[in-house]
């Protein structure tokens, strides 16, 4: 930056003073032999001009320091933000991989129940599917095959269709230690931290297909189903029309007593539904 003073030489043009110093001056100032003001006076500027250049030098150094601090803080904030974004992306990626593996049905463990079910149900419906064990001794092959069809095909299909609902899956014995295999398949529907609706056992599930479960969850108010006619009724009508006698499976929900509150079978009155202490 140019100073106001000038040095006049008889045979040379005039030159303005600047805050620039020679390497020799810098070494002298570094060893505190002279001051910056003395270096300016030695250049031939007036005392007033030397003082002005001293102030200018101080302003320049202060500006550099401020820029350095700002850059450092910006870099720190940027690194912190980048770390948080990276963690969020990693978490989303892990969750998304789980969803893709199970058709948007998230597998959970018992310790995750409160967060993934109760807490999440305050903002959306949460549908919990209790899954059967790989080898359930109390289930015959026919029953086990139906449960697997619901777990692997029907529920994942509905989970993809109704993304506004949160779908989770958990082994029945992990959710409720003594939950009978005869009660499978089982679906619990939570809203506002409480069990609101449920389907327990083959009898309540009815016809084992996507449309039937879609219709039932729609009637329960869990999803906005586009199935207007009960597929179970249509199937019965078709059976009568075709002259076939298709008996409804006798696998229903058993009355299970023990350290649990009874799950009400009625879906008409939410107040009739009681919660299981070990689950909620």
C-alpha positions as CSV (number, residue, x, y, z in Angstrom):
1,X,0.0,0.0,0.0
2,X,1.4,3.4,-0.9
3,X,2.3,6.0,1.7
4,X,1.6,9.7,1.3
5,X,5.2,10.8,1.7
6,X,7.6,10.8,-1.2
7,X,11.4,10.8,-1.6
8,X,12.7,13.2,-4.1
9,X,15.9,12.6,-6.1
10,X,17.3,15.2,-8.4
11,X,17.7,12.8,-11.3
12,X,15.0,10.2,-10.5
13,X,11.2,10.4,-10.3
14,X,9.4,10.6,-7.0
15,X,8.6,7.3,-5.1
16,X,5.9,6.8,-2.5
17,X,6.7,5.2,0.9
18,X,5.4,1.7,1.6
19,X,5.5,-0.6,4.7
20,X,7.9,-2.9,2.9
21,X,11.2,-3.4,4.5
22,X,14.5,-4.9,3.5
23,X,15.8,-8.2,4.7
24,X,18.4,-6.3,6.6
25,X,15.7,-4.2,8.3
26,X,13.8,-7.4,9.1
27,X,16.8,-9.0,10.8
28,X,17.4,-5.9,12.9
29,X,13.8,-5.7,13.9
30,X,13.7,-9.5,14.7
31,X,16.7,-9.0,17.0
32,X,14.9,-5.9,18.5
33,X,17.8,-3.7,17.5
34,X,15.5,-1.2,15.8
35,X,11.8,-0.7,15.6
36,X,9.6,-0.6,12.5
37,X,9.2,3.1,13.0
38,X,12.9,3.6,13.1
39,X,13.2,1.6,9.9
40,X,10.7,3.9,8.2
41,X,12.6,7.0,9.5
42,X,15.8,5.5,8.1
43,X,14.1,5.4,4.7
44,X,13.8,9.1,4.9
45,X,10.1,9.6,5.7
46,X,8.9,12.2,8.2
47,X,8.1,11.4,11.8
48,X,4.4,11.8,11.0
49,X,4.6,9.5,8.0
50,X,6.5,6.9,10.0
51,X,3.8,6.8,12.6
52,X,1.1,6.5,9.9
53,X,3.0,3.5,8.4
54,X,3.4,1.9,11.8
55,X,-0.4,2.0,12.2
56,X,-0.9,0.7,8.7
57,X,1.5,-2.2,9.4
58,X,-0.4,-3.1,12.6
59,X,-3.7,-3.1,10.7
60,X,-2.2,-5.3,8.0
61,X,-0.9,-7.8,10.6
62,X,-4.2,-7.8,12.5
63,X,-6.1,-8.5,9.2
64,X,-3.8,-11.4,8.4
65,X,-4.3,-12.9,11.9
66,X,-8.0,-12.6,11.7
67,X,-8.1,-14.2,8.3
68,X,-5.9,-17.1,9.6
69,X,-8.2,-17.6,12.6
70,X,-11.4,-17.5,10.5
71,X,-9.9,-20.0,8.1
72,X,-9.0,-22.3,10.9
73,X,-12.4,-22.1,12.5
74,X,-14.1,-22.6,9.1
75,X,-12.0,-25.7,8.5
76,X,-12.8,-27.0,12.0
77,X,-16.6,-26.5,11.5
78,X,-16.3,-28.0,8.0
79,X,-14.6,-31.1,9.3
80,X,-17.1,-31.4,12.1
81,X,-20.0,-31.1,9.7
82,X,-18.5,-33.5,7.2
83,X,-18.0,-36.1,10.0
84,X,-21.7,-35.8,11.1
85,X,-22.8,-36.0,7.5
86,X,-20.6,-39.1,7.0
87,X,-22.0,-40.8,10.1
88,X,-25.6,-40.0,9.0
89,X,-24.9,-41.4,5.5
90,X,-23.3,-44.6,7.0
91,X,-26.3,-45.1,9.3
92,X,-28.8,-44.5,6.4
93,X,-26.8,-46.9,4.2
94,X,-26.8,-49.6,6.8
95,X,-30.5,-49.2,7.5
96,X,-31.3,-49.2,3.8
97,X,-29.4,-52.4,3.2
98,X,-31.4,-54.1,5.9
99,X,-34.6,-52.8,4.3
100,X,-33.6,-54.1,0.9
101,X,-32.7,-57.5,2.3
102,X,-36.2,-57.9,3.8
103,X,-38.4,-56.0,1.4
104,X,-38.5,-52.8,3.6
105,X,-39.3,-54.9,6.7
106,X,-36.6,-54.0,9.3
107,X,-35.3,-56.8,11.5
108,X,-35.1,-55.6,15.1
109,X,-33.9,-57.2,18.4
110,X,-35.7,-57.1,21.8
111,X,-33.6,-54.2,23.2
112,X,-34.5,-52.1,20.1
113,X,-38.3,-52.5,20.7
114,X,-38.8,-49.2,22.6
115,X,-37.0,-47.1,20.0
116,X,-38.1,-48.9,16.8
117,X,-41.7,-49.5,17.9
118,X,-42.9,-47.4,20.8
119,X,-41.1,-44.2,20.0
120,X,-41.5,-44.5,16.2
121,X,-45.3,-45.1,16.6
122,X,-45.8,-41.5,17.8
123,X,-45.2,-40.3,14.2
124,X,-46.5,-43.2,12.2
125,X,-48.1,-46.6,12.3
126,X,-45.7,-49.4,13.2
127,X,-46.5,-52.9,12.1
128,X,-44.6,-55.7,13.9
129,X,-44.5,-59.1,12.4
130,X,-43.6,-61.9,14.8
131,X,-41.6,-64.5,12.9
132,X,-41.3,-68.2,13.5
133,X,-38.2,-70.1,14.4
134,X,-36.3,-72.0,11.8
135,X,-37.5,-75.2,13.4
136,X,-40.6,-74.8,15.6
137,X,-41.4,-78.1,17.3
138,X,-45.1,-77.1,17.8
139,X,-45.8,-76.3,14.2
140,X,-46.6,-78.8,11.5
141,X,-45.1,-78.4,8.1
142,X,-48.3,-76.9,6.6
143,X,-48.5,-74.3,9.4
144,X,-44.8,-73.5,9.1
145,X,-44.9,-73.1,5.4
146,X,-47.8,-70.6,5.6
147,X,-45.9,-68.5,8.2
148,X,-42.9,-68.4,5.9
149,X,-45.0,-67.3,3.0
150,X,-46.4,-64.4,5.1
151,X,-42.9,-63.5,6.4
152,X,-41.0,-63.7,3.1
153,X,-43.6,-62.8,0.5
154,X,-46.8,-61.2,1.7
155,X,-45.6,-58.7,4.3
156,X,-42.6,-57.5,2.3
157,X,-44.9,-56.9,-0.6
158,X,-47.2,-54.7,1.5
159,X,-44.2,-53.0,3.1
160,X,-43.1,-51.9,-0.4
161,X,-46.6,-50.7,-1.2
162,X,-47.1,-48.7,2.0
163,X,-43.9,-46.9,2.7
164,X,-45.7,-44.4,5.0
165,X,-46.0,-47.3,7.5
166,X,-43.0,-48.6,9.4
167,X,-42.6,-52.4,9.1
168,X,-40.4,-54.4,11.5
169,X,-39.9,-58.1,12.1
170,X,-38.7,-59.9,15.2
171,X,-38.6,-63.6,16.2
172,X,-41.7,-64.4,18.3
173,X,-39.6,-65.9,21.1
174,X,-37.4,-62.8,21.2
175,X,-40.4,-60.5,21.5
176,X,-42.4,-62.6,24.0
177,X,-40.5,-65.5,25.4
178,X,-43.5,-67.9,25.8
179,X,-45.5,-66.8,22.8
180,X,-47.1,-70.1,21.5
181,X,-46.2,-71.2,18.0
182,X,-49.9,-71.8,17.4
183,X,-50.5,-68.1,17.7
184,X,-48.4,-67.5,14.6
185,X,-48.6,-65.8,12.2
186,X,-48.9,-62.7,14.4
187,X,-49.0,-59.0,13.6
188,X,-49.2,-56.2,16.1
189,X,-50.0,-52.6,15.1
190,X,-48.7,-49.8,17.3
191,X,-49.7,-46.1,17.3
192,X,-48.8,-43.4,19.8
193,X,-46.7,-45.8,21.9
194,X,-49.5,-48.4,22.4
195,X,-50.8,-51.6,20.8
196,X,-53.9,-50.6,18.9
197,X,-54.6,-53.5,16.5
198,X,-53.6,-57.1,16.0
199,X,-54.0,-60.2,13.9
200,X,-53.2,-63.4,15.8
201,X,-53.3,-66.9,14.2
202,X,-54.3,-68.3,10.9
203,X,-58.0,-67.9,11.6
204,X,-57.7,-64.1,11.8
205,X,-55.4,-63.9,8.8
206,X,-58.0,-65.7,6.6
207,X,-57.0,-66.2,3.0
208,X,-53.2,-66.3,2.8
209,X,-52.5,-63.8,0.1
210,X,-51.4,-60.2,-0.3
211,X,-54.9,-58.8,-1.1
212,X,-56.4,-60.4,2.0
213,X,-53.9,-59.0,4.4
214,X,-54.0,-55.6,2.5
215,X,-57.8,-55.5,3.0
216,X,-57.7,-56.5,6.7
217,X,-55.0,-53.9,7.6
218,X,-57.1,-51.3,5.7
219,X,-60.2,-52.2,7.7
220,X,-58.2,-51.8,10.9
221,X,-57.2,-48.3,9.7
222,X,-53.5,-49.1,9.6
223,X,-53.2,-48.6,5.8
224,X,-55.3,-46.8,3.2
225,X,-56.1,-50.0,1.2
226,X,-57.4,-49.9,-2.3
227,X,-59.0,-53.3,-1.9
228,X,-62.7,-52.6,-1.5
229,X,-64.1,-56.1,-1.4
230,X,-63.1,-58.7,1.2
231,X,-61.0,-61.3,-0.7
232,X,-62.1,-64.0,1.8
233,X,-65.7,-63.5,0.8
234,X,-64.8,-63.7,-2.9
235,X,-62.9,-66.9,-2.3
236,X,-65.8,-68.5,-0.5
237,X,-68.2,-67.4,-3.2
238,X,-65.9,-68.9,-5.9
239,X,-65.7,-72.1,-3.9
240,X,-69.5,-72.4,-3.7
241,X,-69.8,-71.5,-7.4
242,X,-67.2,-74.1,-8.3
243,X,-68.8,-76.7,-6.0
244,X,-65.6,-77.2,-4.0
245,X,-65.5,-77.5,-0.2
246,X,-62.6,-75.6,1.0
247,X,-62.6,-75.7,4.8
248,X,-61.0,-73.0,6.7
249,X,-57.8,-74.0,8.5
250,X,-58.3,-75.0,12.1
251,X,-55.1,-73.3,13.1
252,X,-56.4,-70.3,15.1
253,X,-55.1,-68.4,18.0
254,X,-54.8,-70.3,21.3
255,X,-55.8,-68.9,24.6
256,X,-52.4,-68.4,26.3
257,X,-52.2,-67.7,30.0
258,X,-49.2,-66.8,32.0
259,X,-47.2,-63.7,32.8
260,X,-49.0,-61.6,30.2
261,X,-52.1,-59.6,29.7
262,X,-54.6,-61.1,27.3
263,X,-54.5,-59.7,23.8
264,X,-58.0,-58.8,22.9
265,X,-59.3,-60.2,19.6
266,X,-61.8,-57.4,19.0
267,X,-60.6,-54.7,16.6
268,X,-63.7,-52.5,17.0
269,X,-62.8,-51.0,20.3
270,X,-59.2,-49.8,20.9
271,X,-59.8,-49.5,24.6
272,X,-60.3,-53.3,24.8
273,X,-56.7,-53.9,23.8
274,X,-54.3,-54.5,26.7
275,X,-50.6,-54.5,26.4
276,X,-48.0,-57.1,27.3
277,X,-45.6,-55.9,30.0
278,X,-42.5,-57.5,28.5
279,X,-43.1,-56.0,25.1
280,X,-44.2,-52.4,25.8
